[in-house]
Amino acid sequence: MSVIDKALAAITPQPSEDRRREATEKARAAAQAGDWLSLALDHHELIRTAFAQGRAAKSAADRKAAMENLALVLNGHSLAEEIVLYPAMAQHGHKMQAGVAYSEQTTAKMQMAELENIAPSSDAWLDKWGHIEGAVLTHMYEEEHGWFLHLKAHGEHQDRLTARYAEEYQRYVG
């Protein structure tokens, strides 16, 4: 783990698995079938699955395939959030949280770019994968625990948020 990775891990402690699960359940309870929140939560589940596949992969080829799968869903999801949800958060009293969210996602993208330069067969690759996973899971917890619940409860134009979020995700993922 690099010095930067260690510093980021120290200032961004990870919530427990139980706390993450409780936050997801609470967010699911606030979501309605097909709305932007349910779509985002579905993507979070795809991201969790992609991380598990990467952790379980034994060969370099399987790790590379897991990385490519993660990158596709993670980038499509993050772009939809950055284009649609974070501006809505900022417009409804959460400018600081929106800024943090953008920053965390930019960091994850930079970390994924670093991962591409590490041999998938190495222990260093798996270490970097784990670091990225921890950061992304913490980010998703922040969204599910508070940021998105506030937007769901107080944001205007929920139908437009749903349509635009789905549109931007599909634009990337296709």
Secondary structure, 3 states (H helix, E strand, C coil): CCHHHHHHHHHCCCCCHHHHHHHHHHHHHHCCCCCHHHHHHHHHHHHHHHHHHHHHCCCHHHHHHHHHHHHHHHHHHHHHHHHHHHHHHHHCCCHHHHHHHHHHHHHHHHHHHHHHCCCCCCHHHHHHHHHHHHHHHHHHHHHHHHHHHHHHHHCCCHHHHHHHHHHHHHHHHC
